[in-house]
Amino acid sequence: MIFNSRTDAIIWIIKNQFGRRNLENYVRASLILKPEDIFIGKAKENERLSSFEKQVEKKKDGHLNSDNQMTKNNQVNTNKELANLAGVGHDTISKVKEINKDMPPEVKEDMEKKINSGDISINQAHKAVRSVKN
């Protein structure tokens, strides 16, 4: 396959992995979070282009809106966009982010095994992280 950029290739690989039906939600969320900065950059670029196109349309019609109004109406919720791509809820993305960020590495590996085997849920793991954090 030929891609326009390395970023496009990475996104294709991740989306292709989602075609596997046996992926658990934790794995799906973790996969989408690995290159999160790529998706955030893409979302910002799409938002910028959309904002620019709307501004051009407004100029054609003779009505100008301030940039603040346009960006206010076009805000992108990254967690929701990532959740859509991964096929999970935006709360799941938030919880997996927190688990990956705040869990000590030695505990994280054991927790991931328990989540993937179905012994505990993402929500239970998230609560455990919160209790350790507080």
C-alpha positions in Angstrom: 0.0 0.0 0.0 1.1 3.6 -0.6 0.4 6.3 1.9 0.9 10.1 1.8 2.8 10.1 5.1 4.1 7.9 7.9 1.2 9.2 10.0 -1.4 8.0 7.5 0.3 4.5 7.5 0.2 4.4 11.4 -3.5 5.3 11.4 -4.2 2.7 8.8 -2.4 0.0 10.8 -4.4 0.9 13.9 -7.7 0.9 12.1 -6.9 -2.4 10.5 -6.3 -3.9 13.9 -9.8 -2.9 15.0 -11.1 -5.2 12.3 -10.2 -8.1 14.5 -13.3 -9.0 16.3 -11.7 -10.5 19.4 -10.0 -7.4 20.7 -11.1 -6.4 24.2 -12.1 -2.8 24.9 -9.0 -2.2 27.0 -6.8 -3.3 24.1 -8.8 -1.2 21.6 -8.5 1.9 23.8 -4.8 1.3 24.5 -4.1 0.9 20.8 -5.8 4.2 19.9 -4.0 6.0 22.7 -0.5 5.0 21.6 -0.4 7.5 18.8 -2.9 9.9 20.4 -0.8 12.9 19.5 -1.1 11.9 15.8 -4.9 11.9 16.1 -4.9 15.1 18.0 -2.8 16.8 15.3 -5.0 15.4 12.6 -8.1 16.7 14.5 -6.6 20.1 14.9 -5.6 20.3 11.2 -9.1 19.2 10.2 -10.6 21.8 12.5 -8.3 24.5 11.2 -9.2 23.6 7.6 -12.9 23.5 8.3 -12.7 26.9 10.1 -10.8 28.4 7.1 -13.3 27.0 4.6 -16.2 28.5 6.6 -14.4 31.8 6.8 -14.0 31.8 3.0 -17.7 31.0 2.6 -18.7 33.8 5.0 -16.6 36.3 3.0 -18.4 35.2 -0.2 -21.7 35.8 1.4 -20.6 39.2 2.8 -21.0 38.1 6.5 -17.9 37.9 8.6 -17.8 36.2 12.0 -15.0 36.6 14.4 -12.5 33.8 14.7 -13.5 33.3 18.3 -17.1 32.5 17.3 -16.0 30.1 14.7 -13.6 28.1 16.9 -16.1 28.1 19.7 -18.6 26.4 17.4 -16.1 23.9 15.9 -14.4 22.6 19.1 -13.3 18.9 18.8 -13.5 16.6 21.8 -10.5 14.3 21.3 -11.7 11.6 23.7 -15.0 11.3 21.7 -13.2 11.2 18.4 -10.7 8.5 19.7 -13.6 6.6 21.2 -15.4 6.6 17.8 -12.3 5.3 16.1 -11.8 2.6 18.7 -15.4 1.6 18.9 -15.6 2.2 22.7 -17.2 4.9 24.9 -15.5 8.2 25.6 -15.5 7.3 29.3 -13.6 4.1 28.5 -10.9 6.2 26.8 -10.7 8.6 29.8 -10.4 5.7 32.2 -7.7 3.8 30.2 -5.8 7.0 29.9 -5.8 7.4 33.6 -4.9 3.7 34.2 -1.9 4.0 31.8 -0.7 7.3 33.2 -1.1 6.8 36.9 -0.5 3.1 37.5 3.0 2.0 38.6 4.6 -0.2 35.8 5.0 -3.3 38.0 1.2 -3.2 38.9 0.1 -2.1 35.4 1.3 -5.3 33.7 -0.6 -7.5 36.2 -3.7 -5.2 36.0 -3.7 -5.5 32.1 -3.6 -9.3 32.3 -6.6 -9.2 34.7 -8.5 -6.8 32.5 -7.8 -8.8 29.3 -8.7 -12.1 31.0 -12.0 -10.7 32.2 -11.1 -11.1 35.9 -11.8 -7.3 36.5 -13.4 -4.6 34.4 -11.8 -1.4 33.2 -14.0 0.4 35.7 -12.7 -1.7 38.6 -9.1 -1.1 37.5 -9.9 2.6 37.2 -11.3 2.6 40.8 -8.1 0.8 42.0 -5.9 3.5 40.4 -8.0 6.2 42.0 -7.8 4.6 45.4 -4.0 4.3 45.1 -3.7 7.8 43.8 -5.7 9.3 46.7 
